[in-house]
């Protein structure tokens, strides 16, 4: 449950809020799944 996520764009650590929710967004599926922090999400 303590797996650290890093933004695929800026490399910043993404905090998890609760129940697996993150302060950011997932894009894509499976191997191509990428994660972006809330800041980079705005610029997508
Ligand atoms: Zn970012």
mmCIF file of the protein (N, C-alpha, C, O) and its ligand, coordinates in Angstrom:
data_MODEL
# 
_entry.id   MODEL 
# 
loop_
_entity.id 
_entity.type 
_entity.pdbx_number_of_molecules 
1 polymer     1 
2 non-polymer 1 
# 
_entity_poly.entity_id                      1 
_entity_poly.type                           'polypeptide(L)' 
_entity_poly.nstd_linkage                   no 
_entity_poly.nstd_monomer                   no 
_entity_poly.pdbx_seq_one_letter_code       
;(UNK)(UNK)(UNK)(UNK)(UNK)(UNK)(UNK)(UNK)(UNK)(UNK)(UNK)(UNK)(UNK)(UNK)(UNK)(UNK)
(UNK)(UNK)(UNK)(UNK)(UNK)(UNK)(UNK)(UNK)(UNK)(UNK)(UNK)(UNK)(UNK)(UNK)(UNK)(UNK)
(UNK)(UNK)(UNK)(UNK)(UNK)(UNK)(UNK)(UNK)(UNK)(UNK)(UNK)(UNK)
;
_entity_poly.pdbx_seq_one_letter_code_can   XXXXXXXXXXXXXXXXXXXXXXXXXXXXXXXXXXXXXXXXXXXX 
_entity_poly.pdbx_strand_id                 A 
# 
loop_
_entity_poly_seq.entity_id 
_entity_poly_seq.num 
_entity_poly_seq.mon_id 
_entity_poly_seq.hetero 
1 1  UNK n 
1 2  UNK n 
1 3  UNK n 
1 4  UNK n 
1 5  UNK n 
1 6  UNK n 
1 7  UNK n 
1 8  UNK n 
1 9  UNK n 
1 10 UNK n 
1 11 UNK n 
1 12 UNK n 
1 13 UNK n 
1 14 UNK n 
1 15 UNK n 
1 16 UNK n 
1 17 UNK n 
1 18 UNK n 
1 19 UNK n 
1 20 UNK n 
1 21 UNK n 
1 22 UNK n 
1 23 UNK n 
1 24 UNK n 
1 25 UNK n 
1 26 UNK n 
1 27 UNK n 
1 28 UNK n 
1 29 UNK n 
1 30 UNK n 
1 31 UNK n 
1 32 UNK n 
1 33 UNK n 
1 34 UNK n 
1 35 UNK n 
1 36 UNK n 
1 37 UNK n 
1 38 UNK n 
1 39 UNK n 
1 40 UNK n 
1 41 UNK n 
1 42 UNK n 
1 43 UNK n 
1 44 UNK n 
# 
loop_
_struct_asym.id 
_struct_asym.entity_id 
A 1 
B 2 
# 
loop_
_chem_comp.id 
_chem_comp.type 
_chem_comp.mon_nstd_flag 
UNK 'L-peptide linking' . 
ZN  non-polymer         . 
# 
_pdbx_entity_nonpoly.entity_id   2 
_pdbx_entity_nonpoly.name        ? 
_pdbx_entity_nonpoly.comp_id     ZN 
# 
_pdbx_nonpoly_scheme.asym_id         B 
_pdbx_nonpoly_scheme.entity_id       2 
_pdbx_nonpoly_scheme.mon_id          ZN 
_pdbx_nonpoly_scheme.ndb_seq_num     1 
_pdbx_nonpoly_scheme.pdb_seq_num     101 
_pdbx_nonpoly_scheme.auth_seq_num    101 
_pdbx_nonpoly_scheme.pdb_mon_id      ZN 
_pdbx_nonpoly_scheme.auth_mon_id     ZN 
_pdbx_nonpoly_scheme.pdb_strand_id   A 
_pdbx_nonpoly_scheme.pdb_ins_code    . 
# 
loop_
_atom_site.group_PDB 
_atom_site.id 
_atom_site.type_symbol 
_atom_site.label_atom_id 
_atom_site.label_alt_id 
_atom_site.label_comp_id 
_atom_site.label_asym_id 
_atom_site.label_entity_id 
_atom_site.label_seq_id 
_atom_site.pdbx_PDB_ins_code 
_atom_site.Cartn_x 
_atom_site.Cartn_y 
_atom_site.Cartn_z 
_atom_site.occupancy 
_atom_site.B_iso_or_equiv 
_atom_site.pdbx_formal_charge 
_atom_site.auth_seq_id 
_atom_site.auth_comp_id 
_atom_site.auth_asym_id 
_atom_site.auth_atom_id 
_atom_site.pdbx_PDB_model_num 
ATOM   1   N  N  . UNK A 1 1  ? 0.832  -1.203 0.000   1.00 0.00 ? 1   UNK A N  1 
ATOM   2   C  CA . UNK A 1 1  ? 0.000  0.000  0.000   1.00 0.00 ? 1   UNK A CA 1 
ATOM   3   C  C  . UNK A 1 1  ? 0.868  1.255  0.000   1.00 0.00 ? 1   UNK A C  1 
ATOM   4   O  O  . UNK A 1 1  ? 0.359  2.364  -0.165  1.00 0.00 ? 1   UNK A O  1 
ATOM   5   N  N  . UNK A 1 2  ? 2.182  1.082  0.185   1.00 0.00 ? 2   UNK A N  1 
ATOM   6   C  CA . UNK A 1 2  ? 3.054  2.244  0.258   1.00 0.00 ? 2   UNK A CA 1 
ATOM   7   C  C  . UNK A 1 2  ? 3.881  2.434  -1.002  1.00 0.00 ? 2   UNK A C  1 
ATOM   8   O  O  . UNK A 1 2  ? 4.933  3.072  -0.972  1.00 0.00 ? 2   UNK A O  1 
ATOM   9   N  N  . UNK A 1 3  ? 3.401  1.879  -2.111  1.00 0.00 ? 3   UNK A N  1 
ATOM   10  C  CA . UNK A 1 3  ? 4.110  2.024  -3.372  1.00 0.00 ? 3   UNK A CA 1 
ATOM   11  C  C  . UNK A 1 3  ? 4.128  3.492  -3.786  1.00 0.00 ? 3   UNK A C  1 
ATOM   12  O  O  . UNK A 1 3  ? 3.088  4.150  -3.820  1.00 0.00 ? 3   UNK A O  1 
ATOM   13  N  N  . UNK A 1 4  ? 5.312  3.993  -4.098  1.00 0.00 ? 4   UNK A N  1 
ATOM   14  C  CA . UNK A 1 4  ? 5.404  5.405  -4.449  1.00 0.00 ? 4   UNK A CA 1 
ATOM   15  C  C  . UNK A 1 4  ? 5.219  5.617  -5.938  1.00 0.00 ? 4   UNK A C  1 
ATOM   16  O  O  . UNK A 1 4  ? 5.786  4.916  -6.776  1.00 0.00 ? 4   UNK A O  1 
ATOM   17  N  N  . UNK A 1 5  ? 4.410  6.605  -6.228  1.00 0.00 ? 5   UNK A N  1 
ATOM   18  C  CA . UNK A 1 5  ? 4.141  6.947  -7.618  1.00 0.00 ? 5   UNK A CA 1 
ATOM   19  C  C  . UNK A 1 5  ? 4.893  8.218  -7.957  1.00 0.00 ? 5   UNK A C  1 
ATOM   20  O  O  . UNK A 1 5  ? 4.971  9.158  -7.165  1.00 0.00 ? 5   UNK A O  1 
ATOM   21  N  N  . UNK A 1 6  ? 5.438  8.215  -9.151  1.00 0.00 ? 6   UNK A N  1 
ATOM   22  C  CA . UNK A 1 6  ? 6.096  9.440  -9.606  1.00 0.00 ? 6   UNK A CA 1 
ATOM   23  C  C  . UNK A 1 6  ? 5.479  9.875  -10.919 1.00 0.00 ? 6   UNK A C  1 
ATOM   24  O  O  . UNK A 1 6  ? 5.155  9.065  -11.787 1.00 0.00 ? 6   UNK A O  1 
ATOM   25  N  N  . UNK A 1 7  ? 5.332  11.172 -11.029 1.00 0.00 ? 7   UNK A N  1 
ATOM   26  C  CA . UNK A 1 7  ? 4.760  11.755 -12.236 1.00 0.00 ? 7   UNK A CA 1 
ATOM   27  C  C  . UNK A 1 7  ? 5.629  11.385 -13.443 1.00 0.00 ? 7   UNK A C  1 
ATOM   28  O  O  . UNK A 1 7  ? 6.855  11.490 -13.390 1.00 0.00 ? 7   UNK A O  1 
ATOM   29  N  N  . UNK A 1 8  ? 4.989  10.956 -14.520 1.00 0.00 ? 8   UNK A N  1 
ATOM   30  C  CA . UNK A 1 8  ? 5.710  10.579 -15.730 1.00 0.00 ? 8   UNK A CA 1 
ATOM   31  C  C  . UNK A 1 8  ? 6.293  11.777 -16.458 1.00 0.00 ? 8   UNK A C  1 
ATOM   32  O  O  . UNK A 1 8  ? 7.138  11.621 -17.340 1.00 0.00 ? 8   UNK A O  1 
ATOM   33  N  N  . UNK A 1 9  ? 5.853  12.953 -16.098 1.00 0.00 ? 9   UNK A N  1 
ATOM   34  C  CA . UNK A 1 9  ? 6.302  14.146 -16.799 1.00 0.00 ? 9   UNK A CA 1 
ATOM   35  C  C  . UNK A 1 9  ? 7.382  14.891 -16.017 1.00 0.00 ? 9   UNK A C  1 
ATOM   36  O  O  . UNK A 1 9  ? 8.476  15.122 -16.531 1.00 0.00 ? 9   UNK A O  1 
ATOM   37  N  N  . UNK A 1 10 ? 7.077  15.265 -14.782 1.00 0.00 ? 10  UNK A N  1 
ATOM   38  C  CA . UNK A 1 10 ? 8.028  16.062 -14.012 1.00 0.00 ? 10  UNK A CA 1 
ATOM   39  C  C  . UNK A 1 10 ? 8.812  15.245 -12.994 1.00 0.00 ? 10  UNK A C  1 
ATOM   40  O  O  . UNK A 1 10 ? 9.790  15.734 -12.427 1.00 0.00 ? 10  UNK A O  1 
ATOM   41  N  N  . UNK A 1 11 ? 8.390  14.000 -12.757 1.00 0.00 ? 11  UNK A N  1 
ATOM   42  C  CA . UNK A 1 11 ? 9.126  13.151 -11.830 1.00 0.00 ? 11  UNK A CA 1 
ATOM   43  C  C  . UNK A 1 11 ? 8.830  13.405 -10.364 1.00 0.00 ? 11  UNK A C  1 
ATOM   44  O  O  . UNK A 1 11 ? 9.443  12.808 -9.479  1.00 0.00 ? 11  UNK A O  1 
ATOM   45  N  N  . UNK A 1 12 ? 7.905  14.279 -10.125 1.00 0.00 ? 12  UNK A N  1 
ATOM   46  C  CA . UNK A 1 12 ? 7.530  14.590 -8.756  1.00 0.00 ? 12  UNK A CA 1 
ATOM   47  C  C  . UNK A 1 12 ? 6.725  13.439 -8.154  1.00 0.00 ? 12  UNK A C  1 
ATOM   48  O  O  . UNK A 1 12 ? 5.964  12.758 -8.842  1.00 0.00 ? 12  UNK A O  1 
ATOM   49  N  N  . UNK A 1 13 ? 6.913  13.249 -6.877  1.00 0.00 ? 13  UNK A N  1 
ATOM   50  C  CA . UNK A 1 13 ? 6.169  12.192 -6.199  1.00 0.00 ? 13  UNK A CA 1 
ATOM   51  C  C  . UNK A 1 13 ? 4.695  12.569 -6.111  1.00 0.00 ? 13  UNK A C  1 
ATOM   52  O  O  . UNK A 1 13 ? 4.342  13.715 -5.831  1.00 0.00 ? 13  UNK A O  1 
ATOM   53  N  N  . UNK A 1 14 ? 3.849  11.580 -6.355  1.00 0.00 ? 14  UNK A N  1 
ATOM   54  C  CA . UNK A 1 14 ? 2.417  11.831 -6.310  1.00 0.00 ? 14  UNK A CA 1 
ATOM   55  C  C  . UNK A 1 14 ? 1.856  11.222 -5.038  1.00 0.00 ? 14  UNK A C  1 
ATOM   56  O  O  . UNK A 1 14 ? 2.029  10.034 -4.766  1.00 0.00 ? 14  UNK A O  1 
ATOM   57  N  N  . UNK A 1 15 ? 1.200  12.037 -4.290  1.00 0.00 ? 15  UNK A N  1 
ATOM   58  C  CA . UNK A 1 15 ? 0.633  11.581 -3.030  1.00 0.00 ? 15  UNK A CA 1 
ATOM   59  C  C  . UNK A 1 15 ? -0.674 10.836 -3.254  1.00 0.00 ? 15  UNK A C  1 
ATOM   60  O  O  . UNK A 1 15 ? -1.488 11.196 -4.106  1.00 0.00 ? 15  UNK A O  1 
ATOM   61  N  N  . UNK A 1 16 ? -0.843 9.799  -2.470  1.00 0.00 ? 16  UNK A N  1 
ATOM   62  C  CA . UNK A 1 16 ? -2.119 9.108  -2.501  1.00 0.00 ? 16  UNK A CA 1 
ATOM   63  C  C  . UNK A 1 16 ? -2.992 9.706  -1.404  1.00 0.00 ? 16  UNK A C  1 
ATOM   64  O  O  . UNK A 1 16 ? -2.512 10.048 -0.324  1.00 0.00 ? 16  UNK A O  1 
ATOM   65  N  N  . UNK A 1 17 ? -4.257 9.823  -1.697  1.00 0.00 ? 17  UNK A N  1 
ATOM   66  C  CA . UNK A 1 17 ? -5.164 10.453 -0.744  1.00 0.00 ? 17  UNK A CA 1 
ATOM   67  C  C  . UNK A 1 17 ? -5.741 9.385  0.179   1.00 0.00 ? 17  UNK A C  1 
ATOM   68  O  O  . UNK A 1 17 ? -5.410 9.328  1.363   1.00 0.00 ? 17  UNK A O  1 
ATOM   69  N  N  . UNK A 1 18 ? -6.597 8.551  -0.369  1.00 0.00 ? 18  UNK A N  1 
ATOM   70  C  CA . UNK A 1 18 ? -7.145 7.421  0.387   1.00 0.00 ? 18  UNK A CA 1 
ATOM   71  C  C  . UNK A 1 18 ? -7.783 6.459  -0.593  1.00 0.00 ? 18  UNK A C  1 
ATOM   72  O  O  . UNK A 1 18 ? -8.135 6.827  -1.714  1.00 0.00 ? 18  UNK A O  1 
ATOM   73  N  N  . UNK A 1 19 ? -7.926 5.218  -0.149  1.00 0.00 ? 19  UNK A N  1 
ATOM   74  C  CA . UNK A 1 19 ? -8.539 4.189  -0.983  1.00 0.00 ? 19  UNK A CA 1 
ATOM   75  C  C  . UNK A 1 19 ? -7.924 4.117  -2.382  1.00 0.00 ? 19  UNK A C  1 
ATOM   76  O  O  . UNK A 1 19 ? -8.614 3.843  -3.364  1.00 0.00 ? 19  UNK A O  1 
ATOM   77  N  N  . UNK A 1 20 ? -6.635 4.364  -2.452  1.00 0.00 ? 20  UNK A N  1 
ATOM   78  C  CA . UNK A 1 20 ? -5.947 4.252  -3.732  1.00 0.00 ? 20  UNK A CA 1 
ATOM   79  C  C  . UNK A 1 20 ? -6.104 5.443  -4.642  1.00 0.00 ? 20  UNK A C  1 
ATOM   80  O  O  . UNK A 1 20 ? -5.576 5.456  -5.754  1.00 0.00 ? 20  UNK A O  1 
ATOM   81  N  N  . UNK A 1 21 ? -6.827 6.443  -4.179  1.00 0.00 ? 21  UNK A N  1 
ATOM   82  C  CA . UNK A 1 21 ? -6.969 7.634  -5.019  1.00 0.00 ? 21  UNK A CA 1 
ATOM   83  C  C  . UNK A 1 21 ? -5.696 8.460  -4.952  1.00 0.00 ? 21  UNK A C  1 
ATOM   84  O  O  . UNK A 1 21 ? -5.029 8.529  -3.920  1.00 0.00 ? 21  UNK A O  1 
ATOM   85  N  N  . UNK A 1 22 ? -5.380 9.078  -6.065  1.00 0.00 ? 22  UNK A N  1 
ATOM   86  C  CA . UNK A 1 22 ? -4.138 9.845  -6.129  1.00 0.00 ? 22  UNK A CA 1 
ATOM   87  C  C  . UNK A 1 22 ? -4.407 11.305 -6.450  1.00 0.00 ? 22  UNK A C  1 
ATOM   88  O  O  . UNK A 1 22 ? -5.450 11.667 -6.995  1.00 0.00 ? 22  UNK A O  1 
ATOM   89  N  N  . UNK A 1 23 ? -3.442 12.119 -6.096  1.00 0.00 ? 23  UNK A N  1 
ATOM   90  C  CA . UNK A 1 23 ? -3.521 13.538 -6.450  1.00 0.00 ? 23  UNK A CA 1 
ATOM   91  C  C  . UNK A 1 23 ? -2.961 13.697 -7.846  1.00 0.00 ? 23  UNK A C  1 
ATOM   92  O  O  . UNK A 1 23 ? -1.863 14.221 -8.033  1.00 0.00 ? 23  UNK A O  1 
ATOM   93  N  N  . UNK A 1 24 ? -3.708 13.251 -8.803  1.00 0.00 ? 24  UNK A N  1 
ATOM   94  C  CA . UNK A 1 24 ? -3.252 13.256 -10.179 1.00 0.00 ? 24  UNK A CA 1 
ATOM   95  C  C  . UNK A 1 24 ? -4.164 12.391 -11.002 1.00 0.00 ? 24  UNK A C  1 
ATOM   96  O  O  . UNK A 1 24 ? -5.323 12.178 -10.643 1.00 0.00 ? 24  UNK A O  1 
ATOM   97  N  N  . UNK A 1 25 ? -3.644 11.884 -12.117 1.00 0.00 ? 25  UNK A N  1 
ATOM   98  C  CA . UNK A 1 25 ? -4.493 11.078 -12.980 1.00 0.00 ? 25  UNK A CA 1 
ATOM   99  C  C  . UNK A 1 25 ? -3.704 10.000 -13.691 1.00 0.00 ? 25  UNK A C  1 
ATOM   100 O  O  . UNK A 1 25 ? -2.506 10.145 -13.935 1.00 0.00 ? 25  UNK A O  1 
ATOM   101 N  N  . UNK A 1 26 ? -4.386 8.919  -14.019 1.00 0.00 ? 26  UNK A N  1 
ATOM   102 C  CA . UNK A 1 26 ? -3.788 7.859  -14.812 1.00 0.00 ? 26  UNK A CA 1 
ATOM   103 C  C  . UNK A 1 26 ? -4.204 8.048  -16.260 1.00 0.00 ? 26  UNK A C  1 
ATOM   104 O  O  . UNK A 1 26 ? -5.343 8.417  -16.547 1.00 0.00 ? 26  UNK A O  1 
ATOM   105 N  N  . UNK A 1 27 ? -3.270 7.791  -17.169 1.00 0.00 ? 27  UNK A N  1 
ATOM   106 C  CA . UNK A 1 27 ? -3.578 7.862  -18.590 1.00 0.00 ? 27  UNK A CA 1 
ATOM   107 C  C  . UNK A 1 27 ? -3.133 6.553  -19.234 1.00 0.00 ? 27  UNK A C  1 
ATOM   108 O  O  . UNK A 1 27 ? -2.000 6.111  -19.043 1.00 0.00 ? 27  UNK A O  1 
ATOM   109 N  N  . UNK A 1 28 ? -4.012 5.952  -19.980 1.00 0.00 ? 28  UNK A N  1 
ATOM   110 C  CA . UNK A 1 28 ? -3.677 4.712  -20.661 1.00 0.00 ? 28  UNK A CA 1 
ATOM   111 C  C  . UNK A 1 28 ? -3.957 3.485  -19.817 1.00 0.00 ? 28  UNK A C  1 
ATOM   112 O  O  . UNK A 1 28 ? -4.466 3.577  -18.700 1.00 0.00 ? 28  UNK A O  1 
ATOM   113 N  N  . UNK A 1 29 ? -3.609 2.320  -20.382 1.00 0.00 ? 29  UNK A N  1 
ATOM   114 C  CA . UNK A 1 29 ? -3.897 1.068  -19.685 1.00 0.00 ? 29  UNK A CA 1 
ATOM   115 C  C  . UNK A 1 29 ? -2.714 0.125  -19.759 1.00 0.00 ? 29  UNK A C  1 
ATOM   116 O  O  . UNK A 1 29 ? -1.859 0.231  -20.638 1.00 0.00 ? 29  UNK A O  1 
ATOM   117 N  N  . UNK A 1 30 ? -2.688 -0.800 -18.815 1.00 0.00 ? 30  UNK A N  1 
ATOM   118 C  CA . UNK A 1 30 ? -1.665 -1.847 -18.814 1.00 0.00 ? 30  UNK A CA 1 
ATOM   119 C  C  . UNK A 1 30 ? -0.249 -1.311 -18.812 1.00 0.00 ? 30  UNK A C  1 
ATOM   120 O  O  . UNK A 1 30 ? 0.095  -0.429 -18.025 1.00 0.00 ? 30  UNK A O  1 
ATOM   121 N  N  . UNK A 1 31 ? 0.569  -1.851 -19.701 1.00 0.00 ? 31  UNK A N  1 
ATOM   122 C  CA . UNK A 1 31 ? 1.980  -1.456 -19.764 1.00 0.00 ? 31  UNK A CA 1 
ATOM   123 C  C  . UNK A 1 31 ? 2.158  0.015  -20.127 1.00 0.00 ? 31  UNK A C  1 
ATOM   124 O  O  . UNK A 1 31 ? 3.143  0.648  -19.748 1.00 0.00 ? 31  UNK A O  1 
ATOM   125 N  N  . UNK A 1 32 ? 1.200  0.537  -20.856 1.00 0.00 ? 32  UNK A N  1 
ATOM   126 C  CA . UNK A 1 32 ? 1.316  1.925  -21.308 1.00 0.00 ? 32  UNK A CA 1 
ATOM   127 C  C  . UNK A 1 32 ? 0.703  2.920  -20.329 1.00 0.00 ? 32  UNK A C  1 
ATOM   128 O  O  . UNK A 1 32 ? 0.583  4.112  -20.614 1.00 0.00 ? 32  UNK A O  1 
ATOM   129 N  N  . UNK A 1 33 ? 0.325  2.403  -19.188 1.00 0.00 ? 33  UNK A N  1 
ATOM   130 C  CA . UNK A 1 33 ? -0.290 3.290  -18.203 1.00 0.00 ? 33  UNK A CA 1 
ATOM   131 C  C  . UNK A 1 33 ? 0.737  4.282  -17.678 1.00 0.00 ? 33  UNK A C  1 
ATOM   132 O  O  . UNK A 1 33 ? 1.841  3.920  -17.272 1.00 0.00 ? 33  UNK A O  1 
ATOM   133 N  N  . UNK A 1 34 ? 0.340  5.519  -17.701 1.00 0.00 ? 34  UNK A N  1 
ATOM   134 C  CA . UNK A 1 34 ? 1.204  6.571  -17.190 1.00 0.00 ? 34  UNK A CA 1 
ATOM   135 C  C  . UNK A 1 34 ? 0.450  7.348  -16.134 1.00 0.00 ? 34  UNK A C  1 
ATOM   136 O  O  . UNK A 1 34 ? -0.781 7.383  -16.113 1.00 0.00 ? 34  UNK A O  1 
ATOM   137 N  N  . UNK A 1 35 ? 1.207  7.957  -15.275 1.00 0.00 ? 35  UNK A N  1 
ATOM   138 C  CA . UNK A 1 35 ? 0.571  8.720  -14.210 1.00 0.00 ? 35  UNK A CA 1 
ATOM   139 C  C  . UNK A 1 35 ? 1.138  10.135 -14.205 1.00 0.00 ? 35  UNK A C  1 
ATOM   140 O  O  . UNK A 1 35 ? 2.338  10.350 -14.375 1.00 0.00 ? 35  UNK A O  1 
ATOM   141 N  N  . UNK A 1 36 ? 0.251  11.073 -14.007 1.00 0.00 ? 36  UNK A N  1 
ATOM   142 C  CA . UNK A 1 36 ? 0.654  12.473 -13.988 1.00 0.00 ? 36  UNK A CA 1 
ATOM   143 C  C  . UNK A 1 36 ? 0.151  13.134 -12.711 1.00 0.00 ? 36  UNK A C  1 
ATOM   144 O  O  . UNK A 1 36 ? -0.937 12.829 -12.222 1.00 0.00 ? 36  UNK A O  1 
ATOM   145 N  N  . UNK A 1 37 ? 0.949  14.031 -12.191 1.00 0.00 ? 37  UNK A N  1 
ATOM   146 C  CA . UNK A 1 37 ? 0.536  14.757 -10.996 1.00 0.00 ? 37  UNK A CA 1 
ATOM   147 C  C  . UNK A 1 37 ? -0.524 15.789 -11.372 1.00 0.00 ? 37  UNK A C  1 
ATOM   148 O  O  . UNK A 1 37 ? -0.758 16.054 -12.552 1.00 0.00 ? 37  UNK A O  1 
ATOM   149 N  N  . UNK A 1 38 ? -1.147 16.357 -10.374 1.00 0.00 ? 38  UNK A N  1 
ATOM   150 C  CA . UNK A 1 38 ? -2.241 17.288 -10.641 1.00 0.00 ? 38  UNK A CA 1 
ATOM   151 C  C  . UNK A 1 38 ? -1.762 18.523 -11.422 1.00 0.00 ? 38  UNK A C  1 
ATOM   152 O  O  . UNK A 1 38 ? -2.512 19.094 -12.214 1.00 0.00 ? 38  UNK A O  1 
ATOM   153 N  N  . UNK A 1 39 ? -0.522 18.918 -11.192 1.00 0.00 ? 39  UNK A N  1 
ATOM   154 C  CA . UNK A 1 39 ? 0.014  20.069 -11.915 1.00 0.00 ? 39  UNK A CA 1 
ATOM   155 C  C  . UNK A 1 39 ? 0.171  19.764 -13.405 1.00 0.00 ? 39  UNK A C  1 
ATOM   156 O  O  . UNK A 1 39 ? -0.249 20.556 -14.248 1.00 0.00 ? 39  UNK A O  1 
ATOM   157 N  N  . UNK A 1 40 ? 0.771  18.627 -13.728 1.00 0.00 ? 40  UNK A N  1 
ATOM   158 C  CA . UNK A 1 40 ? 0.966  18.267 -15.132 1.00 0.00 ? 40  UNK A CA 1 
ATOM   159 C  C  . UNK A 1 40 ? -0.354 17.895 -15.792 1.00 0.00 ? 40  UNK A C  1 
ATOM   160 O  O  . UNK A 1 40 ? -0.516 18.050 -17.002 1.00 0.00 ? 40  UNK A O  1 
ATOM   161 N  N  . UNK A 1 41 ? -1.271 17.416 -15.016 1.00 0.00 ? 41  UNK A N  1 
ATOM   162 C  CA . UNK A 1 41 ? -2.596 17.063 -15.548 1.00 0.00 ? 41  UNK A CA 1 
ATOM   163 C  C  . UNK A 1 41 ? -3.245 18.272 -16.191 1.00 0.00 ? 41  UNK A C  1 
ATOM   164 O  O  . UNK A 1 41 ? -3.913 18.155 -17.218 1.00 0.00 ? 41  UNK A O  1 
ATOM   165 N  N  . UNK A 1 42 ? -3.050 19.426 -15.591 1.00 0.00 ? 42  UNK A N  1 
ATOM   166 C  CA . UNK A 1 42 ? -3.634 20.667 -16.114 1.00 0.00 ? 42  UNK A CA 1 
ATOM   167 C  C  . UNK A 1 42 ? -3.057 21.032 -17.481 1.00 0.00 ? 42  UNK A C  1 
ATOM   168 O  O  . UNK A 1 42 ? -3.707 21.683 -18.299 1.00 0.00 ? 42  UNK A O  1 
ATOM   169 N  N  . UNK A 1 43 ? -1.801 20.588 -17.704 1.00 0.00 ? 43  UNK A N  1 
ATOM   170 C  CA . UNK A 1 43 ? -1.123 20.978 -18.933 1.00 0.00 ? 43  UNK A CA 1 
ATOM   171 C  C  . UNK A 1 43 ? -1.230 19.939 -20.031 1.00 0.00 ? 43  UNK A C  1 
ATOM   172 O  O  . UNK A 1 43 ? -0.714 20.144 -21.130 1.00 0.00 ? 43  UNK A O  1 
ATOM   173 N  N  . UNK A 1 44 ? -1.889 18.833 -19.751 1.00 0.00 ? 44  UNK A N  1 
ATOM   174 C  CA . UNK A 1 44 ? -1.988 17.774 -20.745 1.00 0.00 ? 44  UNK A CA 1 
ATOM   175 C  C  . UNK A 1 44 ? -2.787 18.207 -21.963 1.00 0.00 ? 44  UNK A C  1 
ATOM   176 O  O  . UNK A 1 44 ? -2.962 17.423 -22.896 1.00 0.00 ? 44  UNK A O  1 
HETATM 177 ZN ZN . ZN  B 2 .  ? 4.092  16.286 -12.853 1.00 0.00 ? 101 ZN  A ZN 1 
# 
